[in-house]
Amino acid sequence: MFSAVYADDKGNIYDAPGYAAVGRCGRGDAVLADDDLIPLPPGADLMFLPGRSALASHDGAIAPIAAPLAAVAAMLPAGYTRTHLPAYLVQAGAPPLPLYGYTAVAMRRGRFYAAAVKSDDNAKWDPRRFNSPDLAGRIEGVKRELPGNRLVEHLARCSLEWHCCTAQNLFYRRWEAGIPVSPACNADCLGCISRQPAECCPAPQSRIAFVPEVAEVAAVGAYHLAKAPEAIISFGQGCEGEPSLEAETIAAAVKAMRAKTARGMVNINTNAGFTAGIEKIAAAGLDSMRVSVISARPEGHRAYYRSGYSLDDVRASIAVAKARGVHVSLNMLLLPGFNDRPEETAAWEEFIAATGIDMIQLRNLNIDPESVWPVLPPQGEGPVGVKKFLVRLAERFPAVRIGSFSRYIADNRP
């Protein structure tokens, strides 16, 4: 048996021998079995959930272990996809939770386990590769090479204050480096990580407050693409709104970069709601596009994004990108008990078949579950489970890669 874990009011974490660990999928709770759990991955963190009593199974009944013992959750490193949420009872006056991907936790023989599957090789995103002692010195070196560039200053702050990996990669001169460009957005996502109303919860990072000049974007992009191994520059970061709203700036900057170097890839992370902008950027030389989606049904998509565009606009943007030869991935925001509902699964299959996307990148939705369930469409049949959902997609679409990270596409590149 996997034991339930809980925390006291000081945050000390304990196991509860004789009380079986329980996880949640949607609104349903169940005892966690062997095939639900993996050893807690390196780089994972544990958090206690204030105002939420830990649930466990004892003598066949699921109930709180004992108030005020708090539930505990794992925050998984990149490359791991959760299958169950923590199971808890919300107490009166419980505060809202910050924007993290809360995962069910258990213990057996003194070792922590998480309800998750490994979805990708995260070697490049291993936390030990970031926040090194020489990072500040590297940042100063790039500032000297690109003097007066406001993007460099912004990305330096992202690196040191928010510990953003794609920002840091610019200064490490490697792999995927982010270039934010847009303070504005055409959606009002329930789980936006760069801007939240004050009464909700704090955003984990600040949004860029200016639109960089074409020359600033082109200088940073060409600097990275020219020498970094497996170089990717990505528009559409957590510290900005929707990048395609600045299509004129991006398109002009991409053309300027490509006048200097043919190396590397140009990527955009986007909600794909502004098709005219996506078409302009694709025509300028876009190599890959990652599209943020939580549901392949209009009602589910509308409930989360609360946008002025529709799921049909997303389909149209994918079509114009594919027509230009762009490699298209879905950035699937995954919430156990939602994406894996039968009606959602059927819609995903139709969407993937119709759009011809190349990859699905799984992302644990960072949100307080109690804030999202009232907003999403009501459940039809019960969920099938995240693992079965992913297996079904893999069997139905063997040519579509399922993972977590953008890939460097080496074909025809120097």
N, C-alpha and C positions, 0 to 999 in steps of 0.2 A: 504494500500500500504506500502511496505517496501521501505524506502528511501535509496538512494545511499549515500555512505560516501566517503570522500576525505581528503587529508592532504595538508597543506600548506608547504612552503619550510623550515619551522622550525620543521616539524613533528607533528604539532597540528592537531588533527582529528576532523572533523565536519560532520554533516549530511546535506543533500540537499533536504529540503522539496519541494515536487512537482516533484522531479526527481526520478523515480523508479529504484531500485537496479537491476543490471544486472550481470549475471554470464556467464562463458564461459565453453563450453564442446567441446574439440577439437579446431577447428577454428571457431565454431559458437557461437554467443552470443544470450541470451534470458533473458527476464524479469524473476526475481526470484519470485516464487509463495510460498504460505504458506507451502506446503508439501516439498519444497526444503530446508527449513531453520529450524534450531533449535537455542535456546538461546545459546549464546557464552559460551562454557563449562568452568568450573573452571580450571584454569591452562593454558588456551589459552593466546597467546600473539597477539598483533596487530602490524603490521609493515607498513610503507608507502613504496611505490615502486618508487624509483627515476627514472626520465626519462620516466615515463609511466603515461599518462593522464587518469584520471578516466572516465570511460564510464557510461552513465545512459540513461534511456528512458524518453523522454519528448515529449508530443504531438504525441506519436506513433512512434517517430524516436529515434534510438540509436546513440548517438554521445558523444564526450567529454563534460563534464560539462563546463569546461573553462580551458584553459592552463594558468599557469603551475601547476594546481592543480593535485596532484599525487594520483594514485590509492592506495587503502589500502587492505591489506590481513591479514587473521588470520593464525597463526601457531597453529595447534590443538595439544592437549595432546594425549598421547598414548591411544588407545581404541576408537578413533573417526576417521571415514573415510570420506574424502571430496567427494562431488558430483559435485562441480563446481569449476573451477579456477576463479581468479579475471578477470574481463573484463577491458581491457585498450587499449590505443593507444600508441605504442612505438614511442617516439620522437627521432629525429636525435641525435646521440651521446650518447644514453642511455647506462649506464654502465651495465655489466652483473650482474645478481642477485646471491647472495650466495645460497648455497645448502640447501634450506628449502622447505617445502611442502606448497605452497601458496594456500590459500582457499578464496573463495569469501565471502564478508562481507556485511551486510545490517544493517539498524537501523529502529526500530519502537517504538514509545512512549518512547524514551530515552533509549532504551535497544538495545545492539548489538546482532546480529544474525550471524550465520555462515552456509554456504551451506555444510551440513554434515549429517551423520547418526552415531549414537552410535553403534559401532561394537563389543564391548566387555566390560566386567566389569573391570575397571582399578584400583580397590581398592589397589592392591599391588604396582601399579605404580603411585599412587597419588604423585604429586610433594612434598606434605607436609611430605612424609615419607623419604625424602632424604635431603642431605645437612644440616643436623642438627648441632647445635653448638658443639656437642661432637664428630663429625666425625674425626677430626684431632687426638683426643685422642684415638679413636678406632684404627685408622691406626697405631699409635705408639705401641699400645698393640699387634697387629698382627705382626708387625716387630720384637718385642721382642720374640714372640712365634716361628716365622719362620725366624731367623736371617740369613742375607746374601743371601736371596732369591731374585734374580733379578726380578722375576715376581711380587713379593709383592711390590717392589719399583716402577715398571712400573704401576701397578694397583693403587698405591697410587697417582701417578701423574694423571692418568685417572680420579680418583675420585675427586681430588681437582682442577685440571685445566679444564678438559673437562666435569666434573659433570656427568660422565657415571654411570647410575643406576646399571648396572650389575657389574661394578667394585666395587661400593660402597656396594653392597650386601655381598661381601666377608667380609668386615669389620663390617657390621651389623650382620653377621653370620645368614643369612636367605635366603631362596628362591633361585633364579637363580643367579649364580655368573659366570662371564666370565673369561676364561683363554685364552688369545691370545698366539699363538705359531709361526705364519708364517709371515715373512716379505715379502715373494714373493707371486705372484698371476699368474694365468694362464688366466686371463681376463684383459681387459682394459676398464672397465665399464664407460660409459659416465657420470654417476653420482656417481663415487667412492667418498666416504666420507673421505677416509684416504690418498689419493694421487691424486693430480690434477696438470696438467701442469701449469706453472706460468702464462701463458697468458690467462688461463681460469678464474679461481676463486680460492680463498683460500679454502683448505680442512678444515672442522671444527675440526679436531683432527689429531694428528701425529700417523703414523704407527709404530708399534714395530720395533726396529732396530736390534734385535738379535733373534736367535733361542734358547729358554731355554733348559736346560738339562732335561733329563727324570726325574731325581731326583727332580728338581725344580717343574716341572709340577705335579708329583705325590704327593709331599708334600702339595702343595696348594689344589689340588683336594681332597685328603684324609682328610685334615683339615676341609674343608667345608662340605663334604658329611657325615662325622662322627657325626656331632652335629646339623647342621642347620635344622630348620623345613622345610619340603617339599623341601629338598635340590636338586638342579640341578647344575651341572657344564656344561658350554657351551663353546665349541671351536668354533671359527669363530666370532670374534668381529669386531666392526667398526674400531678398531685400528690395523687391520692386513689384510693380503692378504687372500689367500685361504688355510684354515687349512689342507685340505687333502694332500697338497703337503708335509706336515710333518707327513705323516701317520706312519712312523717308530717310531717317538718320541711319538705321541699320543697313538698308540697301546701299546707300552711298558709301558707308564705311566698309562694307564687304567688298565692294568694287575696288576701293582704295587699297585694302589689304591684299587682294588678289593681284593688284598691279605690282606688289612688292614680293609676294611669295605664293607659290602654289602648294606649299606644304600644309598638312593638317586638315582638320575638318571644322566646318562652321555648323553649329547646332542651335536650335531654338527650343526652349521649354515654354509651352504656350497653352492657353485654354482653347485656342483655335476658333474663337468666336468671331474674329474680324477677318473674313475671308479675303477681302481686297488687300489687306496688309500682308497676309501670308503669301498671297500670289506675288506681290511685289518683291518680298524678301526671297522667295524661292527663285524668282527670275534672276536675282542678283548673284546667285551662286550658293544657295543653301544646300548643305549636304545631308543633314538629318533633322528631324523634328520629333519632339516628345510632347504628346497631347495629354493634358490633365483631364481625367474623367473619373467619376465615381459611380455612374450608372449609365447603362445603354438604353434606358427607358426615359422618355421626355419628362415624366413626372418626378423621377428620382433625380435626374440631372438638374431640373429647374429648382427643386427643393434645396439642394446644397449650394449651387452657384448663384442663385438669386440674381440672374444676369439679364442684360438687355438683348442677348443673343440666344439662339436655340440650339438644340442638338442637331438639327438639320444644317445649321451653319457650320458646326464642327465637322459633319460629314463632308460638306462642300470644301472646307479647307484641306481636309485630308486628300480629297480627290485632286485638287489643284497641285498639291505638293507631290503626290504620287505621279502625276502627269509630267512633272519636271524631273523625275528620277530621284526624289528625296526619300531617304530611308525613314520610315515613320514608325514610332513606338507609341503605345498607350502608356501613360503614367497612371496606372490603375490604383486609385485610393481605396484601400481595402479595409473593411470593417466587418469582423466576424458576425454573422447573422443578418447581413444585408446583401453584400455581393453574391453570397452563396444561396440566396433564396431561389426556388425553382423558376419563378417568373423573371428574376434578374438574369439567371443563368441562360435561359432561352433567349433573352434580349441580347446578351453578350455574344452568343453564338451567331445570331443574325448580323450584328454590328461588325464583328470581325470578318465574317465571310463577305459582307457587302463592301467593306472599305479596303480589304486586302492589306492590312497593316503587317509590318514585319516582325514586331516584337511587342511583348507585354512586360512592362517594368512594374513590379509590385511595390507599393508603398503603404506602410501602416498609417492609417489616418490618425493624425495627431489631434485629438479632441477629447473633451470630457464626454463620455458616452451618454450621460444623462441630458446633455444639451442637444444632442443630435437626434435621438429616437423620436421625440415629439414632432420633429420637423420632417423626417423622412416619410414616404408613403407607408400606409399601414401594411402589415405583413399578410400575405396570402397563406400558402402552405409553409410549414416550418422549414428552416434552412437545412441543407444537406451536409454542411460542414465545409470548412475551408479546404482541407486536404482533398476531399472528393471533388470539390469544385475545380481545383487546379488540375487534378488528374483528368477530369472530363475535358477541360480546355486543351490539355496537351494531347489527348487522344483524338479529339475532333480536328485540331489544327497542328499536325506534326511539323509543318514548315515554319510555324510561328515560334520564335524563341521566347521562353518565359524565364525572366531573371529579375534583376533589380537595378542594373547599371547601364548607362549608355556605353556603347561599344565603339572602339576605334575601328573604322572600316578601312583596311589597308589597300583594297583593290585600286590599282591605277594611281597610287599616290607615291611621290618620291620620298 
